[in-house]
């Protein structure tokens, strides 16, 4: 079993891998493992996520990792040493560290420092829900392995990672290996759709996240939107990540009759969490919503424009996934406001 790997947005493929030995994330213990041996990774910088933005530069300064440094991953012992140093500096805070791997064996080292614990999120566990079958769970894990391998290899033609919703209403890829997986998994999920839908409520968070992820290949857009919206504020970070990504992938299929206000309120709450994957997923889902459904921009401005502005310029994020997407979202919202 590989470590849980989190997608970062529907139009920017990347994986988030926990580093160190055993780290606490979202109240759960996760142990690092990878699908392959150690490889060289070029680090683009240190991404800070904290509920005290004024300390962002101070936190970043405790990790001596200049941009464009190349190190073995995951074998270099310094990854854990840096995280331990941040823990020692802020002993009363919840600290976790992870790595974002992006195209071409590049990445960001992510450190999350939460000084005030976040209140419990929505409990979506149903004790009566069936456990996801080993065959379906294996399909979900295999997709992560394929994606990680493709990202580490790097694109051969500049478009290898393009993903899209095809004519059969499921997530597809230009990359040959991922396309083969998508077609095969679509058939498997369609044949066991009742089981997958039921397992999106199972009490095992790993199975719940895997079931939500498998909905990308269900071919049932309305179910995808419903399942995604239900899981955005799940108590488990991995489930929230899979749910918001599912919404983002199928955002263009959101019907005109669908009320966006509840979705915007939920995404604004998620944007406030002290978590890289939550902030990333929320801001990119809001960006997709504002871009593909211009009528939603007024609701987004009213819902959390000050928080979006903070994410674009609070000094924490240096990555295009959060800081860049927040800035792009502000541009859309500002253009909409000036046209009124």
N, C-alpha and C positions, 0 to 999 in steps of 0.2 A: 504494500500500500504506500503510495507516495504522500507527502505532506499536502495538506489542503493548499491549493493554489487559487488565487483570486484573480478574476478578470478585472481590467481597469476601465475599459469603455468599449462601446460597440464599434467605434470607428478607429480605435487605436489599440491594437493587440499587444498585450503585455501580461506578465504573470508576476504575482507577489508571493515570495517565498520567505517563510520564517527562518531567521538565522540564529545561530547559537545552539545550545544543547536542548534545553526545554524552557520555553518562554510562555508566560501567561498572556493570552490575547482574548479579550472579551470574556474573561472569567474561565476560560478553558485552557488546559495544558496541551501544547502541540509540540511534537518532536520533529526536528528537521530531518528530511531525507530528500534525495533527488532521484530522478529517473535515470541519470547517467553519471559518469565520473566527473572529477574536477575539471573545469575549463577556465580559460582566461576570460575575464570580464573587464571592460573599460568602464570605470565609475564616473558618472557625469556630475556627481555632487551629493550632498547630504540634504535630504528632505525632512523637515521638522513638522510634527503634528502635535500641538499642545493646546490646552485651554487657557494658557497664559502667554499670548503672542509676544508680550514685551520681553520674554525670556528666550525667544526663538534664536537669536544670534548667539546668545550665551550657550545654549544647548548645542547648537551647531559647532561652536568652537571647541567642544570637548571631544570631537571626533576628527582626528587629523587625516582627512581623506581629500586631498586636493583634486579638483576636476581633472579628468582624463588619466587618473592613476589606473594602471592595469594590475590586477591581482588574480590569484587562483580563486575560483569559486566552486564549491563552498569550502574548500580545504583550509584557507588561511585562518589562523587562530585569532587574528586581530579583530575579526567581525564580532566575536563574543567579548573580547577584551574591551572594545569600545562601548558596547552596550553595558557591560559591568561598570565601566567608569561613569556613565550617565546615572546608573542606579545609585552608585555611591555618592554622587553629587546631590541627588534629590531622593533621599531615603524614604520620604513620606509619600512620594508620588508613585503611580503605577507606570512602569516603564516597559516598553517592548520594542524590539527591533526587527526589521525585515528588509528584504531587498526586492526592488522592482527590476525585473529583467525585461528589456525591450528589444526591438529588432537589431540584429547584428551583434549579439553578445555585448550589449551595453546595459547600463542600469543606474539606479539611484539607491543609496543606502538610506533607509527610512527609520527614524527614531520617533516613537510616540511617547509623550510624557503627559500624563493626566493627573492634575493636582486635586481636583474635586471629582469624585466618582460620579459617573452618569447614572441617573435613575434607571430602573429596570425598563426594558422595552416591552413591546407587545408579546404576549405568550401565545404562540400559535400551535402548540403541541396538543395532539389528540391521542390519548392513550389507546384508543381503539383503532387507530390507523394502522394499516399493514406495513410491515417492514419492506423496503425495496429489495427485490430479488438480487442475489449475487451477480447474475448475468447483467442486469441493468446497471447496478453499481459499478461493475467492471467497465461498462461502456462509457460511463461518465468519467472514470479515472483515466481510461485510455485516451480520451479526448485531451485531457490535461497533458498527458505525456507527449502526444503528437504536437500540441501547440508549443510546449516548452522546447521540444527538439527543433521545430521550425524556426522559432525565434532565435535560438542559439546559433543555428546554421546561417541565418541571414537570408534576405530575399535574393533570388537569382535574376529576376527581371523587373524589380521595382513594384510589382503589383501582386506578388505571391500571397500577401496576407489580406487581400481585399475580401471582405465578407459582405454578404448581402442576403436579403430575403428573396428567395427565388419564386417562380410562378406557382409552385406547389405550397407556398406559404411556410417554408421552413428555412432555417439558417443554413447558408451554403458558403462555399469558399472557392476562390480561384486556384488556390494551391491544390495540386492533384491528390495528395494524401488526405488532406482535410475534406476535400470534396467526396472522396470515396467513403470516408467515415460518415459524412453527413447523410449521404444517400442510404447507406446501410442502417444507420441509427434511426433515420426517419421510419423505415419499414418496421424496425423493432419496436419503436415507441408507439407507432400506430397500432401494432398488434397487441400491445399491453397498455393502452392509454388509460384504462380504468385504474390499473394498478399504479401507474405513475402519478395520476391525479391524486389518488388517495394518499400516496406516500409523501406528498408535499406537506402533509400535516403530521407525519410520524415523529415520535419523540426523540429519535436518534438524529442529532443535528447534522451529522455527515450525510445520512441518507436523505434528510429533508432538503439539504442544499443540492445534492446530486439529482433528486427528483425535479426540483425547480429548474436546474440546468438542462435536464433532458427535455423539458417542455419546448426548448428552442427548436426541436425537431418533431414536434407533435403535428404541425400543419394546421393547428386549431388556434387562430389568432385571437379570437375572443377569450378563449380559456387562458391563453398566455398573458393577456392584459389583466385578467382577473387574478390569476395566481401571482403574477408579479406585484400587483398593487397590494395584495394581502400580506406579502412577505417583506415589504420594504422596512417595516419597523419590528421585524422579528427579534427575539432576544439573542439570537446567534449572529455574529458578524458575517460568517460565511453565507448564511441563508439570506441576509440582507443584501450582500454583494450579488449573489446569483439572481435575486428577485429584481433588483434595480437594473441590472444588466438586461434581464429579460424584457423589462418595460422599454429600455432604451433601444434594443434591437428592433422591436415591433412598434415603436413610437409613430412611425409613418402610417401605420394601419389604424391608429386611433380614430374612431368615427367622430363625425361632427356632432353627433347627438350625445357623446360622452361628456359628462361634466368634468372639467379639468381642475376645479377648485379643490376637491379632496386630494387629488394626486399632488397638486402643488403644495398644499399644506404638509403632506407627508414628506415630500422631498425636502422641503425647507427645514423640517425637524431633523431629518437625516443629515443635512448639510451642517448642522450644529454639533454633531458628535465629534469627539476627539479620536478620530480613526481615519487613516489615510483612505482605505477602501470606501468608507461611508462618504467622506467628503468628495472623493473622486467620482463615485457613481452618481451621487446626488447632483453635483454641478453639471455633469455631462448629460444626465437625463433632462435636467432643466434646459440646457443648451439645445438639445435635440427637440424638446417640446417647443421652445421659443422659435426655433428655426423652421420647423415643419408645420407648426400651427401658430401663425402670427397673432391670432386672436387671444392666445394665452398670455401674451406679454404683459398686459395690464394686471392680470391676476398674479403673475410672478413678481412684478414690481411691488405690488401691495403686500405680497406674502413675505418676501425676505430680501429686498434689494440691499438694505444695509449690510446684511450678512454676506451676500454675494460680493459686495464691494470690499468687505474685509478680507474675504478669501483671495481676492485679486491683488491685494496690496498689504497684507499684514506681516510680510517678511518671513513667514513660515515656509510656504511652498516656493520652490524654484523650478518645479517641473511643469511641462505643458499640460499634464493631466489635470491639475487643480488650478494653479495660478493662471496658466494660459487659457484654460477653458472658462474660468470666471471672468477674465478680461474680455474674451470674445462674447460671452453672454451679456456683459454690461454694454458692449457696443450695440448689440441687437436691441436691448431694452432702451438705451438712450436714443437710438434712431427712431424707435416706435414712439417714444415720448415727444421727440421734437416734431413729429409729423402730426401730432394731435391739433 
